[in-house]
């Protein structure tokens, strides 16, 4: 039996979970007040603080760290990487600490936190399917401007797990299927998977359908005009696009339960904008089906928003002519992290080296 500790740092919390093989022993979401984290200038500077909190919580729960088999952390927007499970090494930690990554994001310190616990114990530390998984066909990198290439930054951890879970349920291998996977959460990514490779996906911060918080693809000349209007600073503009866009900008809420409540109360505006989001998601699923030449074995819908069956039903009505639709509500990143480690430790998959 393998005892594996999974760590997933978020902006104001650190989620940890202890698993015995595939079975969760506990999951704990450690909250951090704004005062605790606001004085850190860079995300990577928080890792000592967060590591100490993790040790404290494990002690309170009576966990003997010496009994751990491995520790796994969330992987962030590192340099472009193949899908898989990576051993945390000095080069990976150095890149995070020196900012040699595609974006500064709290998920980058997952490898530091995993190593902080694992190294003194002499056990391995891993990351699994980081945000920067890049299996693009070269044609997918091309945008309409040479200085702004498309990048593969996506919800790879959950998307890959769901694709493999679906394949196993069907008695098939992920490597034998063509899939379109729609991750619908605060951000939305739609991805094309051809025979085990995620060959195209939209970056939720840059393009694609609008979401509860993000604007998605915008009319480009209108965006340029707004950026130079003097109404917003660069920081404020980014917030408008990534945190205060989408349903939040249109309806004043990013909560789908609130949207449904308004709809049930007869709010036609709430229904109109919710249908518009489903419309854009369906349209993107169609586009990413074209990437696969229409040869799609299944369409998979996942992410937090997919708990709302009324919403996924709207999407299914528009795309079921392409392929059967299957819904996997939520996103269990802790399970995904542990399963990646188990595949390596059981010899089912080769561990990858970060170089």
N, C-alpha and C positions, 0 to 999 in steps of 0.2 A: 504494500500500500504506500502511495506517495502522499505526503502532506505538503501542500503547496499554498503559499501565501500570495495573493494577488493584490496589487496596489494600483489605484486609478485616481491620480490627482486632478481635481477640478479647481475652478477659479476661487471658490470660497469653501471648499470641502476636500477631504481626502477619503475616498472609499477604500476599505480594505475587506478582504474576504479570505477565510481559511477553508480550504477544501481537502477532503480525504478522497483521493482519486476524483471521480466526477461529482462527489457528494459534498454540498456545502455544509460546513460545521457552523459557521456564522458569517454574517455580512454586517459591517458596521460603517455608517456614514459619519465621519468625523467633521463637524462644522468648525470653520475658522471665521472669527469675526472680522469685519473690515479693518478694525484697529490692529489686529494681529498681523495682517498681510500688507496693509497699505504702505508701510514704511520701507518695504523692499522695492528697490528701483527696478530690478530685473527678476523675472520669474525664477531663474535658476538659483538665485540667492535664498530662496525659501526652503531649499531641500534639507538643510540641517534642522531648521525649526520643525518641519513636517516629520522628519525621521524621528526626532525625539518624541513627538506626539504619538507616532505609531508604536514605538517601543513601550510607551506608557500604557496605551490602550491594550496592547498584547499582554502586558503584565497584569493589568486589572482583570483580564479575562482568563488568567491562569494558563496562558499559552507558553509552553517551554520552547523557546526558539531553537534550541539544540535538536529538537525532534523534526524540524522542517527539512524537507527534501530539496526544495527549490523556492525561489522567490521570483515573481514575474511582475513587471511594471508596464503601464500603458506607454506606447511609443507615439511620439509626436511627429510634427512635420520636419523630419530630418531631411537629409539629401535623398534623392530618388532611390528607392530600394525595391528589390523583388519581394513578392509575398513570401511569408514564412515566419519561423521562430528564430530569433537571433540571440546569441549569447552576448551579454553585455561585456564589452571589453574597454580597455583604456582609451582607444580611439573614439569610441562612441561617446564616452563621458567627456573627453576633451572637446569634441565638437559642440556638445551642449554648453559646456562652460565657457567656450570661446565664441559662441554664437554662430558657428558654422552650420546653420540649419536654414531651412527655407522660410521659417517664420518663428517669431518668439511666442511660444504658447506654453501654458503650464504643463501640458501633457509631456513636454520634453523631459521634465525631471523624473518621470516614472522610472527611467533606467537608473538614475542616481539613487533614488529611494530603494529600489530593489537591490542594488549593489551594496548600499550602506548596511543592509541587514544581512545579505548573503555572504559577503566577503569575509567578515570575522568568523563566520561559521564554517567556511571552507566548502560551501555549496554553490551551485550555479545560480546566476541571475539572468533573466531573459526579458526580452520584449517580443510581442507577437503582432504581426500585421499592423505596422504603424500607419499614421495618417498619410505618409508619403509613399505608400506602395505604388509603384509605377511599372505597369505592364503594357503601356500604350503602344499601339501601332504608331509608327512615325507620323502617318497622315493625321492622326488625332491631335498632334501637338500644334498644328498649324492654325493660326488665327488670321485675321485680315490685316495684321500689322506685324512686321518682323521683330519689333521691340517688345511685343506683348504676346509671347507664346502661351498656349494653353498648358496648364500644369495638372498633374495627377495628385490632387489633395482631396481625400474623401474619407467617408466613414468605413474604411477598409476592414477594420476589425469585426464589426457586426455584420457587414455585408458578406464577407467571406465565410463567416461562421454559418449564416443563414443558408447560403448557397450549398455548403457542404452538408448541412443538416437536411436540407430538402433532398439532395442526391441520395443520402443514406436512407431516408424514408422511402424513396422510390426504388431502392435496391440497385442503385446505379452509382457511378463515380462522378464526382464533380468534373473531372477531366474529360468526361464523355458528353457533357451537356452544353447547350447554348442557352443562356439565361439573361433576362433583363431584371435587375434588382432595383427597386425603388425604396430608398431609406428616407422616411418622412418623419422629421423631428423639428427642432427649432430651426435647423437648416435641412435642406433637401438635396440628396444626391441620387441621380439615376445612372445606372452603370450597365454596360454591356459585357457579358462574360462569354468568351469563346473557348471551349475545351479547357477550362481551368485557369484562364487568364482574364483579368479585368482589363480589356483592351481600350475602353473609353469610359469616361465618367465626367460629370460636371463638377467643378469646384463650387460648393454651396455659397461661398463668399463672393463669387465672381459672376456666376451665370446660372441658368436653369430656371425652374419654376420659382415664383415667390413663395415664401414659407411663413410660418407664424411670426418670424422675426427678421427675415432677410428679404431684400428687394428682388433678388434674382436678376435675370436679364432685363435691362432697361433700354428704352429708346436712346441711342447713344448721343445724338446731338442735343437732346433735352438734358441729358446728364452733364454733358460738357458745359452747357449754358448755366446750369444750376451750380456747378463747381466754381465757376468764375463770377457768380452773381454777387459775392461778398456777403451772402446771407449766412454762410457757414465757414468755419475754419476747417482745415484738413481733418483734424481729429473729430470735429462735430460731423463732418460729411461722412466719414467712415462709420460713425455710430448710426447715422441715418440709414446707411446702406445695409449694415450687418446686424445691428441690435434693435433699431427702432423702425425697421421697414416692414414690408409684408402686411399681415393681418393687423399687427400692432399699429401701423400707420393708417390703415384703412378703417379699422374698427375700434382702435384704442385698447385692444387686448390681444395677447398671444395665447390665451387659454382656450383650447377647443371645447372644454366643458362649458365655459361661459358663452362661447359662440352658439353652441347647441341650445343652451337655456334661452338665449335671445330668440333663436329661431322658433322654439316651442312657444314663446310668448308672442309670436307673430311679427318679429322684426324681419322685414323683407330685405333690408340692407345686409344684415348678417348672413342670410342665406345666399344672397347674390355674390358676396365676396368669397364665401366658403366654396361655392360652386365654381367661381373663377379660379381658385387655387387648385381644385380637383381637375378642372379643365386643363390648366397648364401642366400639371403632373402627367395627365393622360397624353397630352401632346408630346411631352418629352419622352414618355415610354415609347410612343410611336417612332420618334426619331432614333432612339437607341435600339429599337428593333431593326430599323433600316441598316444600322451599322453591321448587324448580323445577317444582312440580305434577306430579312424576313424569316430566317430559319431559327425560330425561337421555340424551345421545348417548354418553357414556362415563364411566367411573369411572377416575381416574388415581391411582396410588399411588407416592409418591416419598419421599425422605428416607433417612437412613443405615440405619434398621432394615429398609428394604425390600430390602436385600441378602439377607435371610434368607427364602428362597423358601418354606420350610416355614411361616413365619409369614404371609406374604402369601397363601399358598394357603388358610389358615384363613379369612382375611377374604373372599377371593374366593368361597368356598363359600357364604357367607351373603348376599352382595350381588349375585351375578351375575344374579339374576332381574331386577334393576333395569335393568342396562345392561352391555355388555362391559367387562371390567376389563383395564387395561394398567398394567404396572409399569415405572417409570423409576428404577432404584436409585440411591441417593446424592443429593447435592445439590452441583452445581458452581456455587457462587456467583461464582467468578472468571469463568467463561464467561458467566454471566448478565449480569454487569456489563459485560463487553466487548461482548456482542451488543447491549445497550441503546445503548451509545455508537455502535456501527457503524450501527445503524438511523438515528440522527440524522445522522451524518456523511455517510451515503450518500443522505440526503434521503428516506428511506423513512418517516420519522416526524418530527413537529415537536418541537423541544426545548421543555421547559416552564420557566416562570419561577416561582421560589419567591417568594411574596409574603406 
